[in-house]
Amino acid sequence: MTTPCSGCISLTDVATELGVSTACLSLGAASVRGLAGVASGCISMANLYCKPGPSNPCPTPVINQAVDGAASPCPTPAVNPATP
């Protein structure tokens, strides 16, 4: 699974994604920071939207239209095909 991509998100969603208990989980925990991609400094729940857990690095195949229109195992940054 992946953490929610919109709407409400909670530490329970994050704990589920990480496969851990919410008992001692906080935004400052190394596992949460790793999931969010924020090694240090300010972190917020917004950093945790749409993040796949460590056991699911690519939630679903996506089409990489910028390359060849084929299914790609991981999303790539959006590219506007109209620009060179």
C-alpha positions in Angstrom: 0.0 0.0 0.0 0.9 3.6 0.0 0.0 6.4 2.5 -3.0 8.5 1.4 -2.3 10.8 -1.5 -5.0 13.3 -0.5 -7.5 14.0 2.3 -6.8 13.1 5.9 -3.5 11.4 6.9 -2.6 10.2 10.4 0.3 8.6 12.1 -1.8 5.4 12.0 -1.6 5.5 8.2 2.2 6.0 8.5 2.6 3.2 11.1 0.6 0.8 8.8 2.8 1.6 5.9 5.9 1.1 7.9 4.5 -2.1 9.6 5.1 -0.7 13.1 3.0 0.2 16.2 1.8 3.7 16.8 2.7 3.4 20.5 6.0 5.2 20.2 5.9 6.6 16.7 6.5 10.3 16.1 7.3 12.6 13.2 10.9 12.7 14.4 11.4 8.9 14.3 14.1 7.8 11.9 11.7 5.4 10.1 9.1 8.2 9.6 11.8 10.6 8.4 13.0 8.0 6.0 9.5 7.4 4.6 9.0 11.1 4.2 12.4 11.7 2.6 13.2 14.4 5.2 16.5 13.5 6.9 16.7 16.5 9.2 15.0 19.8 9.8 11.3 20.6 9.8 9.0 17.8 8.9 5.2 17.7 8.7 2.4 15.3 7.9 2.3 16.8 4.4 5.7 15.3 3.7 4.1 11.8 4.2 1.4 12.0 1.5 1.5 9.3 -1.2 4.6 7.5 0.2 5.1 3.8 -0.5 6.5 1.8 2.5 9.8 0.0 2.4 8.2 -3.3 1.4 6.4 -1.6 -1.5 8.8 0.7 -3.3 6.5 1.1 -6.3 2.8 0.9 -5.5 1.5 0.4 -9.0 3.0 0.4 -12.5 2.7 3.8 -14.2 3.0 4.9 -17.8 6.2 6.8 -18.5 4.9 8.6 -21.6 7.9 10.9 -21.7 10.1 7.9 -22.6 8.2 5.4 -24.7 4.6 5.0 -23.4 5.5 1.7 -21.8 4.7 0.7 -18.3 7.4 1.6 -15.8 7.7 0.0 -12.4 8.3 3.3 -10.6 6.9 6.7 -11.2 9.2 9.2 -12.8 9.0 13.0 -12.5 6.3 14.5 -14.7 7.6 15.7 -18.0 5.6 17.8 -20.5 6.0 15.9 -23.8 5.3 19.1 -25.7 8.5 20.7 -24.4 11.9 19.6 -25.9 
